[in-house]
Amino acid sequence: MIKCELCGKKFVRLRRHLKVAHKMSVSSYKKYFPEALLVDPDYAELNRQRALLSNAQNNLKPIQKGEKRALKKEEMKWKINLK
């Protein structure tokens, strides 16, 4: 579990707590506490494993030559900012 640097309470994820209890955005929190975690590393790893297992169960095929690929993070941000 991770600790909220503002009140000291422990959580698995801080995003909702920051908004409800402190009326603070994640970006504001990160300005004050740049090294602070927002999600418990164990929880993040569990979700990562679930996603990998889910993808394996869905038998997702790899991208073939000539197929469109998923956007990279940088491209995704660029596309979102245009809207």
GROMACS elastic network, one bead per residue, 0.5 to 0.9 nm:
[ bonds ]
;  ai    aj funct       b0    kb
    1    10     6  0.59223   500
    1    11     6  0.54149   500
    1    12     6  0.50734   500
    1    13     6  0.81973   500
    1    39     6  0.81927   500
    1    40     6  0.53643   500
    1    41     6  0.81697   500
    1    42     6  0.81562   500
    1    43     6  0.84830   500
    2     9     6  0.83233   500
    2    10     6  0.53653   500
    2    11     6  0.54249   500
    2    12     6  0.61057   500
    2    13     6  0.75503   500
    2    14     6  0.80545   500
    2    36     6  0.86845   500
    2    37     6  0.69612   500
    2    38     6  0.75396   500
    2    39     6  0.70918   500
    2    40     6  0.56080   500
    2    41     6  0.86324   500
    3     6     6  0.86554   500
    3     7     6  0.82573   500
    3     8     6  0.55782   500
    3     9     6  0.55836   500
    3    11     6  0.63057   500
    3    12     6  0.86747   500
    3    14     6  0.84366   500
    3    36     6  0.86145   500
    3    37     6  0.84278   500
    4     7     6  0.57820   500
    4     9     6  0.55411   500
    4    10     6  0.62041   500
    4    11     6  0.74067   500
    4    14     6  0.70559   500
    4    17     6  0.85827   500
    4    18     6  0.82783   500
    4    36     6  0.84232   500
    4    37     6  0.89258   500
    4    38     6  0.86524   500
    5     8     6  0.55696   500
    5     9     6  0.81079   500
    5    29     6  0.88939   500
    5    33     6  0.76017   500
    5    36     6  0.77395   500
    6     9     6  0.83701   500
    6    18     6  0.89241   500
    6    22     6  0.82111   500
    6    29     6  0.89190   500
    7    10     6  0.89959   500
    7    22     6  0.89656   500
   10    13     6  0.89207   500
   10    14     6  0.87527   500
   11    14     6  0.63042   500
   11    17     6  0.83037   500
   11    39     6  0.82424   500
   11    40     6  0.77379   500
   12    38     6  0.82124   500
   12    39     6  0.58987   500
   12    40     6  0.51158   500
   12    41     6  0.87486   500
   12    42     6  0.88605   500
   12    43     6  0.69069   500
   13    16     6  0.74597   500
   13    17     6  0.78035   500
   13    37     6  0.87806   500
   13    38     6  0.57963   500
   13    40     6  0.63527   500
   13    43     6  0.85229   500
   14    17     6  0.51749   500
   14    18     6  0.59752   500
   14    19     6  0.86434   500
   14    26     6  0.84139   500
   14    37     6  0.83162   500
   14    38     6  0.51847   500
   14    39     6  0.64994   500
   14    40     6  0.88873   500
   15    18     6  0.54056   500
   15    19     6  0.65081   500
   15    20     6  0.88662   500
   15    25     6  0.77590   500
   15    26     6  0.63099   500
   15    38     6  0.67048   500
   15    39     6  0.83211   500
   16    19     6  0.51658   500
   16    20     6  0.60721   500
   16    21     6  0.82329   500
   17    20     6  0.52711   500
   17    21     6  0.55213   500
   17    22     6  0.72827   500
   17    23     6  0.86976   500
   17    24     6  0.89389   500
   18    21     6  0.56502   500
   18    22     6  0.51142   500
   18    23     6  0.61866   500
   18    24     6  0.53554   500
   18    25     6  0.66253   500
   18    26     6  0.71257   500
   18    29     6  0.79627   500
   19    22     6  0.58057   500
   19    24     6  0.50458   500
   19    25     6  0.60360   500
   19    26     6  0.79965   500
   20    23     6  0.56236   500
   20    24     6  0.79346   500
   21    24     6  0.81459   500
   22    25     6  0.87048   500
   24    27     6  0.83291   500
   24    28     6  0.64390   500
   24    29     6  0.67485   500
   25    28     6  0.52749   500
   25    29     6  0.63382   500
   25    30     6  0.86890   500
   26    29     6  0.50585   500
   26    30     6  0.61212   500
   26    31     6  0.86647   500
   26    38     6  0.82239   500
   27    30     6  0.50691   500
   27    31     6  0.62978   500
   27    32     6  0.89361   500
   28    31     6  0.51039   500
   28    32     6  0.66383   500
   28    33     6  0.86759   500
   29    32     6  0.53158   500
   29    33     6  0.59831   500
   29    34     6  0.77240   500
   29    36     6  0.85585   500
   30    35     6  0.75046   500
   30    36     6  0.70227   500
   30    37     6  0.88448   500
   30    38     6  0.89450   500
   31    34     6  0.56326   500
   33    36     6  0.54218   500
   33    37     6  0.88707   500
   34    37     6  0.84619   500
   37    40     6  0.70668   500
   37    41     6  0.83547   500
   39    42     6  0.85676   500
   39    43     6  0.70877   500
   39    44     6  0.66270   500
   40    43     6  0.52506   500
   40    44     6  0.62462   500
   40    45     6  0.87425   500
   41    44     6  0.50035   500
   41    45     6  0.61458   500
   41    46     6  0.85924   500
   42    45     6  0.51225   500
   42    46     6  0.61848   500
   42    47     6  0.86984   500
   43    46     6  0.50560   500
   43    47     6  0.62767   500
   43    48     6  0.85854   500
   44    47     6  0.51709   500
   44    48     6  0.61489   500
   44    49     6  0.86958   500
   45    49     6  0.61616   500
   45    50     6  0.85697   500
   46    49     6  0.51546   500
   46    50     6  0.62121   500
   46    51     6  0.86676   500
   47    51     6  0.61366   500
   47    52     6  0.86088   500
   48    51     6  0.51398   500
   48    52     6  0.62498   500
   48    53     6  0.86258   500
   49    52     6  0.50972   500
   49    53     6  0.61058   500
   49    54     6  0.84777   500
   50    53     6  0.50834   500
   50    54     6  0.59868   500
   50    55     6  0.85479   500
   51    55     6  0.61170   500
   51    56     6  0.85395   500
   52    55     6  0.51525   500
   52    56     6  0.61756   500
   52    57     6  0.86487   500
   53    56     6  0.50195   500
   53    57     6  0.61472   500
   53    58     6  0.86242   500
   54    57     6  0.50976   500
   54    58     6  0.62141   500
   54    59     6  0.87072   500
   55    58     6  0.51139   500
   55    59     6  0.63472   500
   55    60     6  0.60795   500
   56    59     6  0.51668   500
   56    60     6  0.67078   500
   57    60     6  0.80096   500
   58    61     6  0.89750   500
   61    64     6  0.84232   500
   63    66     6  0.83883   500
   63    67     6  0.62298   500
   63    68     6  0.76197   500
   63    69     6  0.66552   500
   64    67     6  0.55679   500
   64    68     6  0.85277   500
   64    69     6  0.89274   500
   65    68     6  0.85755   500
   66    69     6  0.89205   500
   68    71     6  0.89852   500
   69    72     6  0.88974   500
   71    74     6  0.79959   500
   71    75     6  0.58309   500
   71    76     6  0.58267   500
   72    75     6  0.52207   500
   72    76     6  0.60986   500
   72    77     6  0.87129   500
   73    77     6  0.61944   500
   73    78     6  0.85818   500
   74    77     6  0.52802   500
   74    78     6  0.62694   500
   74    79     6  0.87524   500
   75    78     6  0.50446   500
   75    79     6  0.61791   500
   75    80     6  0.86268   500
   76    79     6  0.51837   500
   76    80     6  0.61674   500
   76    81     6  0.86267   500
   77    80     6  0.51379   500
   77    81     6  0.61214   500
   77    82     6  0.87668   500
   78    81     6  0.52806   500
   78    82     6  0.65539   500
   79    82     6  0.53784   500
   79    83     6  0.71151   500
   80    83     6  0.56480   500
